[in-house]
């Protein structure tokens, strides 16, 4: 009997990198004379198989099964497990079919895997294939597992031969330099950086000869369209419209184990502009290829580099050298595999047979982490039915249904999860309910990363804009309210939040909740509200959430007194209050006179170099419960028109009023309103020369910088009646609020920015309200919390 191999995959009938790899594996093993059995986790029909075989004729000689069939029989002397979430199946296969060699394939970058779940299963593999030497070194060092071999995924789908239409110019016939990307639209691919690079080239540097063609699919499509509009690039960035004849391929992906699209473009003869990857693996794979530019995601350097690269010739000799390297990778794939696993070894044998059904159910849940599994199973069955299938496949209906399922996912989830105990190396961070990544939770996350470099830090995100920001810091984004969110939350020992946690996540035994709150209270809250009905409703809902807290961070004894009253803290007998200052203001104090940080912030938000002559006005109005069309009765265009040309205004909207950005973004070229998801207000404080606010706690944080504050209060009596204040800022801090006309506000701004203003109020705020703020607050707080538990 000849040699045989089994390949276990998720769904070969859908597109993706792992699907491409599995198809190539099937092709190569069939070509090498193996009998090939493919086991698909997703249910499939005979029609699915026929359609796929029409596309790939070699599949006529392969055998198809479902993964659940391995309970009765498992064909193949060698068994490939090609998805990390399937790795627990190695334990079942080792026990049930001890004569077989079990090979694991690490397709996902290590940064995207959960070490706690991956590591225990490695012992049951005979070998694990990894993509590069650096990944192998990490597995050996950090996972204490030596049975690995390095082999790039098969490239047999590439027809490696010289293209007679090879183009030596990197520009098209119109003289334009075109970038192209074919990609799934998710946060890992980091296409927002490519769009920001285009903004730098086109809008800031005036290079109207650059174009960017974005082709693909995925959950981030709407976000990317919004960013194209945000940067005013509709005439230069095109999504799913066409593919230019001549282009440079652009890859900005944060992590890849290979990057199929890069290999495909080298094979076609196109030049490639690529980011090395956060872990350097992309560059490790392609470092010897020519006609390639490596960018660093330093926007200024990258822009200059791509301009020079676009003007250079595309080398034909380099193209031939690249084809040679691709041939070396793709040739003799099976032979090289056999050589790597030739040395016999003994994988661990389980003491008892694992429960396969339980394993498959867990894989199902994990694989569909943002949906309710049993309903998804029903959906797939309905999709195959005549008539009904067309109805349930409707994109709008499916989207609405998935949102509903996500909302109900958490029912009954407050029970302790004994199958997944909490992990002291896992941290869950949430700021503003996932609508933004800033405030104390952000700076605590950065402090944890510095203190514990290998910590697994998860950050909740409401949408892909926030996911992009979180990923840029190297943290793991988790979509709010999904099943993955609930599962991840329950695994983390430490939870850092500046508001209330979702009720449906509950609290696991041993979990530590650290509440930072999101501002020094001037306006009354919860138990202290003036409106009786509102006070009863909010205090009733708030009480059980507050009882989860283990720690509360405050900046002074006065701060503690106000929060104790507002939140009825004395009912929580386990609560520890840390009056060590706040991490967000520690950042301000550390960078108070840091001109380099200020320049970096300006570059971040305006995507151009900072001019010290610029003056920035920051307007931070607080939220009103009633809907409004603008945040002020003043026409801000009249205000900015009376200020010198070097003055700019940033309108920072409250997270609950982000929809008003549409009004403010086009108000005037010198008035800016950024997406809330992209903004860290502490950074804007450093950038600003003067702050305008009303009843917002922004003025208290800003006081740490000893800069002018203008208090503009347009509805004082109404606000006092409905909400009320804890103290009078004029009595306590000598800050005087008033209603301004446009002329008066412009005059006040000029006075405060052009003359040396006596900011007595800044000193009084620091002496009376924020007495304990200090630049070392983050490390002090983390030492106490992590040291005690």
C-alpha angles and dihedrals in degrees: 000000000000129000118284138191135194123208121198114202140161104238121338089180093071130066124262146106095274090050089053090050093049092049090051091049091051090049094049097046092047090050089050090056099259125142104237128208119185120199115200120201094204117071112253138186132231087250091057089054093048092051093049092047090053088058094044113032094190089069088075086082096048127089120228127210139157120255092238088064091074088083089073101030141348119202123205135062090233121044122202118201105197105181125063093222087058093057093099087067088071088074092054093045093048091054099039098038106025093165093066127089111233118209123189122204119206104210100156119074111257089242089066097048129085108240092199090060098037101046101060092055099052093081091069094059124091088208140353121211117220129185103231144017092250091057090048090053091052093049091050095045104036100028097036090227121134105175095096134119130194117237130144116232114268118277096193092129089069115093096212109206138118115280109224089206093062110151121216094193120079091208131074126241090275092056094252123141106223127200119199133189128181106195151135108260103240135123094261092065091055095207089162087074090055090051091049089050088054090051089053093049100041107030103027101033098029094235098152090167094080125092132180124205114196115193125176147070140256146101095302097063096102092047092052091050089051091051092050088054092042091058092039093239101137091122093049108034119058126189121207092335106115144319117250120231093236124032148138113244112236123205119180097162116149094218137006133162090213117339106229092198092059092053090047093053094048086052091054092051098249123141116247131218107194143171112230093230127252088270096038093241096125090056090044088059098045105024093117095050121107132218086047134126120199113212124197103204091250094132097208094048094042093052092053092045096052092048090056092042093052090055094053126088121260102240117233090199088053090051092054091048090052092052089052091053092048090052091052090053096047101040122094093003096159093042091054090047091053091050091052095054097037094102109084119233139170118244117200119275118220116237092229138014113273121230105260095193091054090049093050092047091052091048089050091052093046094046092052095040096155098048139059103261102216092051091048089055090053090048093055091050092048090048090065094053120100114258093354089063092060091048098050091043090063105121096221094049092046092051093050092048093050091052090052092049091049090053093055097039094094098056110127091005096123093087116106113269103228094173091061110037118197117273120220090210092059121087127188117205127188128174122183092350091298096302092113140008108229143087126063095329091059094050092045089052090052089048092051091049090053094045097041109025094185095049116129105231119189121191125195116234131190095200144356095274089063090042089056092052092047093048091051088063092051096250127129115255119218121192111240117252098006125126088252088056091053094046094047093046091054093052095054118091093198124051120186116191139160096203138019121317120233109276093225094062092064118183127283122223108270096018117138117217116200113193116198099169115211108255148003106273118243096147116059121261141199108322093024101050116131094221106082097207094047091046093054094047096047097042092050092051094041101051100075091045092053091051089066093064120107097177136023122194120215136169100222146358088263090054089051091050093053095046091046089058097041095048101030088236095176088077089068103074093179095056120117116199116209112201094188099119128259129291093223091059092041084064091053094049092049093051100034094120098019104128092181092057090049091052091049091051093050089049090050096054102031098030092224137088118285119252110206088212090067118105118206124202114198116204113193113175118182125236126277119203093223118076115258136181096221137015095234140032088226123094100236090198089067090050096050091044090064093053127083118268093256091065120098130179128214117199106205107196124207110257090248092055099048091123089073089071088089088065097045101039093072099032096105136339089246095048113081130192115181128198106274088225090064098045132095105188093204087064091050089052090059090048097048126091093195135013125218115195142145120204096342124126085228089095092061095052090044091055089073088073097055092230130136121283125197115198110206112185115178101166104031100145095046092047093048092051097049102033112010132200134259093217142000110257091205093055096041103034106014090240110145120207122201145156113263136200117221090257093049094048093049090049091049092050092051092047093049096046101038100044134048101264122203101236096190088150092064091057093046092050090053093046098045109025109021101033096147102045110129139160092247097054096112096055092043092052095046092047090056098044098042093037095054097047 
